């Protein structure tokens, strides 16, 4: 194969519970993640390597085009594991649609898509388990972004247990358009947890149990009633977070929550008509407002 096009799907966290920092520096998490139809498009082309081993370009000029980009890391991880690209190189163009640094796993989704593309282009037919092993080394959210759909995610994010796929409920994403450092949010969370203690364990267990039951039977109300994100307590964008959530709920959303480490907020509706009404109000204050739906898969090779 000389090239490939891939889709890299965003995710939201319907539930995110964060434990204390581990000895390896990561936090133990429990999260129910949901893939979205919102996606980046990535285009890959094999080259002779005359312009470099890995060459990245992106429609968003603010994204790093070198080793700081997870796509670069994914490609080099794949090449190191398989021995491809001992000669020649790869060019990648990323058509960025997922807001950057917003808690939607855009970088991880792109990395997952890159692993699939490398396997496809070199026709290696690696097993899903082999690709997932590489994904875990690239980044914590990358394994889920390979799977997509609805899943229970544990460990530092590398352990993915698929759940019953939810119907294509609608999600309205609202973002201030500013990037937030995930590491900074987790450091603030450690401070907040140290001051107040990790309380509410029974409440968290009830919420998680209720959410999982709702996912099992595809119950929209049960899902919406049991959303949770421990990192909301550590966001520096508290005022905007509360404004977006309040606006969404007043406009008819069934629930609203920050996703991941933020600062993006998602609002859930059952119908596209309801989502349009919520988006109409959110776009008055949120620089980025996107209507999308739940997806039953993650990164994929596009036709």
Protein Blocks (a to p, Z undefined) as FASTA:
>chain_A
ZZdcddddddddfbdcdddddfkopacddddddddfbdcdddddddehlnojbdcddfbl
kbccbfklmklmmmmmmmmmnopakggcdddddddfbdghklnommmmmmmmmmmmmmmm
nonopafklmmmmmmmmomklmmmmngmadddehjopaccddddddddddddddehiacd
fklmmmmmmmmmmmnopghklmmmmmmmmmmmmmmnopaklmmmmgccfklmmpcklmmm
mmmmmmmmmnopabdcdehjbjbdcdddfbfklmmmmmmmmmmmmmbacdddddfbdcdd
dZZ
